[in-house]
């Protein structure tokens, strides 16, 4: 028996053998997850190196230089424009994609490239509008990207061909723009997509007498909009000013046969939301039948009062309290995104006046990075479906629950020491622990299961990646998966900041300048380089952050 196969065999035996103690239960559940780490490590065995000389024709190099020059201008450092899109350029592309809300693949779609380069050219031409945007925003040139994107309603009006600004027959311009946008990243043309069953569905979702529109990208065949485990769906709800666009993600089943319908959404005067696709459809529990009324007491004179049973039965009886639902981090980040967009971009250390908003933005940013990284890593796990990976990650729940519970009152140093001891006894290599932790962090965030995400973050810290302590700090600061505690959150933030200051490799937004300074300022409540400013609620949109 080789040492490489021993952890997997131990994991399998622990998964099917009755535990002898509570500790064995927890440790066994954790080691089961080692199958994920083992699968990744085995897929990364050293292979004989082959060297392939890449060749780029002059046209491709010129196009790549345009991309690199544009990225550098907008503050996404791609290095010297040499026409070769290496790792630095791919990181810059991911930052550009994250800034505009696109999937962070590190590779540009044709639409993303055209929008980037045309925005750069437009910025170079200048003009009153460009000057006005730059003067009003603290984002610098990046504010131009945001403004140009808003002009297009999220993208689409600059597509070659397309509907020409008038909309496809029977469709609003906003919906037609989205059709063109999707067509740019898929093989079928816009006209062909419109002919596909289930691509666009209509219903009056908000009850205003107008059609609302749902686009399901699962039928496009585009990997840009629809990955291995999740697909995007676009909802266009009618308003007094046109149609408001909102994007959601839904999980695919193993057969990729489930489709989105208009019944999966709920809309009212406040907006629209998607029914949680991760939960089984709730069965309506009928209210208990009202008890038969007692006979009325005789009144003076021997008459009785008329029975009130009819009026009583007409009143709805709500005797059972609604079940408590854990707050959704995905929904919370949607709200934070609205605030970020309305404020013209992310808070910086210099512009910060509300430390809580700054930390909320950074929490949602780290969630996005964790999901993107896990989505990439999960492709290396051979032989396991997405559902099996999720089940493996859920097995960590009992194992790490004591350490998650210890966050309620334990110091960061104490809990980190306990998790390190757990990691050392897990019979897994450090690389396996780190790979498993990163995938389970993705699994937890993707399914909005905060216990899985928080446990995975603790495992990563215990496995030596201390910058992930920032994630634990965010959960404690915002109260997701654990009771909110700002004082203990500060200890976890400090662990991450100290590690980063000491030269540890960043795990989130590695090329974002000033991020450590922002965390320092936000966790002390004092903006960097300026006095403490009193927050002005009237200057922010009236969104209640739950």
C-alpha positions, 0 to 999 in steps of 0.5 A: 500500500502506498502512502498516497492511497492511505488517506483515501482508504482511511477516509472510506473506512471511516465513512462506513465504520461505526464511530467509537466516540464523538471525536472519531465522528468529527474526525471521520467526517472531516477526512471523508472530505479528503477525497476531494483534496486527494482527487485534486492532488492526484490530478496534479501529479508531476508530468513530463514537461513539454515545451510548446513555442506559442506563436502569435500573428501580427494581428493577434498581437496588435489586438492584445496590445490594445487590450493591455493598453486599455487595461492599464489605462483603467487601472487594471495593471497588465504590464508592458503592452507586448501583445502576449496575454500572460498571467499578469494580463489574465489577472488584470482581465479578471479584475476588469470583469469583476469591476463590471460584474462579468464572470471572472474567467481571466479570458475576454469574450468578444463583447468584453474586449470590444467594450474595453477597447472602445471605452478606452478610445472614447476616453482618449477622445475626451469631450465634456462628458468624459471630463464631467465623469472624471471630475465627479468620481473618485474612481478615476478612469474606472468611473468611465467604464461604469458610466459607459456600461450604464448607458447601455443598460448593462451592455448590448447596444454596441453589438454588431448587427443586433436590433438597431436600437428599436428592439426585436419585434414585440420585445422592449429595447432593454430585453432586446439589448440583453438578447444581443449581449447573450448572442455575442457569447454563444454560437446561435445568432440573436434571431436563432435564440429568439426561436428557441423554446424556453429562452424568453418567457413572459408573465405579469409578475408584478401585477401592473398589467404589463408583461415582464420577461425572464431569459434563461441562458441554459438554452444558449450553450454558452459557457460564459452564461452557463457553467458546469453547476450554475446558469444565469437568468435575467429578469426584466420587470416593468416600471414607470420608466421602462424595464429594470434588469436583474440577474440571478444564478440558479443551480443545475441538476446532475442531468442539466434538465431543470429549467427556470420558469416565471413561477420561480420569481416573486415580484411586488412594488419593492422589486423582484426576488427569486425563490431559493432554488436550493430549498425544496418547495415548501408544502403549504401547511393549512391553518388549523380549523377554528374551534366550534364556538361555545353556545352563547349565553342567554340574554336577559329576556330568554333570547340568545345572541346570533351565532358569530361562527360565520364571521369568525371562519371568514377571518384567516387564522395565523396561529403558527409562527413562520419558520425562522430562515437564516439570513441570505448572504447572496441577497445581502450582497445584492443589496450591497451591490446596489449601494456600491453602484449608486455611490459610483464604485467601491469605498476606498481608504481615502473616501470611507465615511462608513466603515460598515459599508466598506466591510460589507463591500469587501465581504461580498468581494471576497465571496465573489473571488471564493466562488470564482476560484472554487468554480475553477478548482472543481473542474480538477476533481475527477469522478465526483459530481457537483452534488457529491462534492457538496455532500463531501463538504457538508460532511465537514459540518459536524467536524468543524461545528465545535470550532465555529461555535467557539467563535462566539466567545473564544479569542481568535488566537485560541480558536486558530490554535484549536483548528490547527490541532484539528488539521494536524490530526486529520491525516491529510496533507496540507495541500489537500486540506487547502484544496478541500477548504477552498472548494468547500468555501465555494460550495458553501457560498454558492448554496448560501450555506454559511455554516459550510463556508465558515467552517471551510474558512476556519479550515483554511486558516488552520491549514496555514493560509492565515489571510483567510482569517479575513473571511472569519472576520467578515462573518463575525462583523456582519453576523452571517453563520455566527452571532455578530461580534465586532470585538472578536471580528477585529481580532480575526481581521488583525490576524489577516492584516498582520499576515499580509503585512508580513508578506503572506500571499493575498488570497483575495483581490491580489492586485487591488491597490490599497486594499490592506489599508482599507481593511486597516481603516475600516476595522478601526473606524477611522478613514485613512488620511482624513478625520472621522466623518459623520455618516450622512444617511440622506446621501445614501439610498434608503436600503435597509441592510439586514 
